[in-house]
């Protein structure tokens, strides 16, 4: 399953992202989660990969379960930071032998401590890893984009130049970091096109799952909270889980409406290994004949 072909022949493409489960109990819950969300008929699922190979085995086993046991279209991540060439080749060889055709390539977050020493030959940037994979394998490659600029970038324009290099080196589609103001995405796509970037750029959707998580991820990911959203979050009771999730579903559904009505090529849901929000959002959009 080559994702770049999906975006050429089907719109909008619906995709979902998951973390690999970390233990047996989580694995049992995860299987039920996948059954629930796959019943929606997403076009593909993607499985993340911890920086430095921290989830290497779990990521592989999860991809294998989705592809082999559940026969689901699956994209494998690889995060290159800290991994040496031998480790990278091992990961890619395993995915190739499994039948994976699309790899989503990211640098991966650098650890907050200095405990992790990068292995010899590791890549410092996603663009370098993309170039290596493209030269040695026949995978379709995707990469990340940042509508508000990567948190480490000097500016949005500088960040777009980095994205342009990823495309030049072989990435064929872009999944955007989530955002809560669609104008960030629209402006980003325009800037990218002005720079000659013409591959599909897919908006990432992060429903609000909890007030605490939303504020924490905003700081980590650099996805800003609008003044209006910040006030609405402050007015919510953080202990009212059902109320917070309902608010998040309504907000994300409205955001998706605005995106779909402009003709985006797909929606990529960051599920955080949860099902309710994605199910309700997608079902509502289908009722409105937007999907």
N, C-alpha and C positions, 0 to 999 in steps of 0.2 A: 504494500500500500504506500504509494508515493504521494505525499501531501500536496506537492506542487501541482500535480494533475487534478486533485480534488478542486483546488481553487480555480482551475481553468474551466472545468466542466460543470460545477455545481455551486450555486450560491443561494442563500448563505450557508456556509459550512459551519456545523456546530461541533466544537471540540471541548474536551474537559481534561483538567490536570489533577493528578493525584500524587500523594507521597506513598512510597512503599511502606507497608506495615512493618513494625519493628519487633513483634513477637507473635507467638501462636494465637493468643487471645485476640490481638489486633487483626491477625490474618483472617480469622473466622468472621469478624465483623466486616472486614474489608470485602470479603467475597459477597456478602449480602448487599453491601453498598454498591458494588459494581453491578450486581444483578438488577438492582433498582434503577440505577442510572442508565444502564445499557438498554433497558426497556424503552427508553425515550428515543433510541435509534441515533445516538451521536455518530458523526462521521469518523471521528477517531478519538482515542484516549491517549494521554501522554503520562509517562511515569518519570518523576524527578530523580535526580542523582546528586547525592551529597558531595560538597566540595572536598577534595582530597581523597575521594573514593570512599567516604565514610558510610555510604549505603550501597556500595558497589554490588555486593552479593544479593542484598535484598531487592535492589532495583532490577537486577537480571531475573531473579526468580519471579518477581511480580510481572514483568513483561512477558516472561514465558507462560505464566498462568493465564494471562489475558489472551495471548495469541494462540496457545496450544489447547488449553482446557476450555476456554470460553469462546474461542474463535472470533475475537474482537480486533478491529483495526487499531494498531497500537504504534505509538511513536516512543522511542527511547531517548532519554536525555543523556548527555555526557557533560560533566563539569570538569574542565581540564586543570584548574589551578592545583598545583602541588603534585600532580601525577607525572611520573616520568614516561618516556616513550614506550618502554616495555609494558608498563601498566596500561597505558592508553591502547596500545595494540591488542593487548589481551581482552580488554573490554570490547573493543570494536570487532575483533575476531569472533567473540562469543555472540554478539548481536547479529553479525553477518551470517554465522552458521545457524542461528535460530530462524533466520528468514526476515529479520527486520530490514526495512528498506529506507526508512526515514529516521534521521537522528537530529535532535534539537541540541544545538551546541551553545553552551554558555561558558564564561570564564569560571564562574562559581565565586561565592563570597570568600574573601580572605578571612582567616580566623581572627578573632578579636585579641587573641594572645599570640605570643611569639613561639609557642610550643611546637608548632608544625613547621618542619623544614622541608621545602619543596624538593622533590626527587630530581636527580640529574636529568636534564633534557625537558623539564616541564615547561609549559607555555604560560606566558604572562598575560596574554590577551586571547579572547575568543577568536579574533580574526586569524591569529597564527594557527590555532587548532583547526579552524575551518580549512585553511590552506593545506595543512598536513593531511587531513582526512580526504579532501578532494583529490589530492595527488596519489593516494594509495588505496582508495576504496570507491565503490560505486553507490554510495548512499546519496539520497536526496537530503539536503541539509537545511535546517531552519535556524534562525537566530533571534535574539531578543532586541527590542527597541524600547526607547524610553521617552514617552511623550512630554515629560517634564525635564528630560535630561537625566542621565545616570547620576546618582548621588555623588560620585567622585569626579564627574566631568566639570571642566571649567565653565562651560556654557552649553546651551542646547545646540548651538551651531557646531561647536567642536564635537559634541556627541554624535551628531548626524554625519560628520566626516568619518568617525569610527564605524558607524553603521555602513556607510558607503564602502569602506574597505572590506567589511564582512561580506557584502554582496559581491564585490569584485573578486574576492577569494573563493566564492562558490556557494554562499547562502542563497536559497531560492524563495524563501518567504520569511516574514517577520511576524512574531507575536509580540504585541505591545504590553509593557508593564501596565497594570491597572491604573485607573484615574477616576475621579468623581465629578469632573467637569468635562463634558464632551468636547468643549472648545479646545481643550488641550490636545485631544486626539486629532480633531479636524485641522488645527494649525500645524501640528506635527506632520501629518500626511502631506499637507501643502508644501511645507519646507522640504520634505524628502523628495517630492516630485520636482521641486525647483532645482534640486541638486542632482537630478537625473536618476533617482531611485524609483524603479517602476515595478518591483516585485510586490506581491500582495502584502499589505500591512494589516494585521488582524487585531482588533481591540481586545484587550484582556478585561474580563469582568470579575470584580471581587465584591460579591454581596457582603453586607455587614453582618457578621455572625455574633459579635459581642462588642461592646463599647471599648473595653480594655484592649482587645486584639486590634481593633481598627486604629486606635491611637498609637499603639506600639508599632504596627506595620507601617503606618504613615511615616514614622521617624526612620525606620530601618530602610524602607524602599524609596523614600523620597516622593511618595504619592500624596500630594497635599490635600488637606481638608478645606473646602471652601468655608468662608465665614458663616454662611447659612447652614451648612451641614454641621459645622462645629457647634452652633447654637442648638440645633436639633438633637445632636448627640448628648449635649449637656442636659437637655430637658428629659431625656429618657431615664428610666429607672434601670441601672445596669444589672440589677438582680432579677428583673423581669425578662427572663430569657426569651419567652414566647413573644413578648411585645417587641423586643429588640430585633428578633429575627423577622417578624412581620414587617417592621419598618425597613429593614434591609432588603426584603423581597420587593416591596413597593418601590423603593428607590432604584434598585437595579433594573426592575422591569421598565420603569420610565426611562432610564438611561438607555436600555436596549432599544426601546421604541425609537428614540431619537437617532440612534446609530443606524438601525435597519432602514429607516425612512430615507436616509441619505445614500443607501445602496452599499453599505460595507459588505465585504466579501465573506465575512464570517464573524462568529462570536466565540471567544475562548474563555471558558469558565474556570476560575481558580476555585476548586471545590473545597479545599482544606479537608478533604476526606469526609465530607458531609453531603447529604442528599436532598434534604427538604427544599432548600432555597432554589437549587437548579431545577428541580422537578416543577415547583410552582411557577417559576419564572418562564420556563420553556412552555409549559402547558398554557399559561395565560397568553403568551405571544402567539401560540398556535390558534387559540380561540379567536384572536384578533386578525388571523390570517397574515401575520407578519413573518411567520416561519412556515 
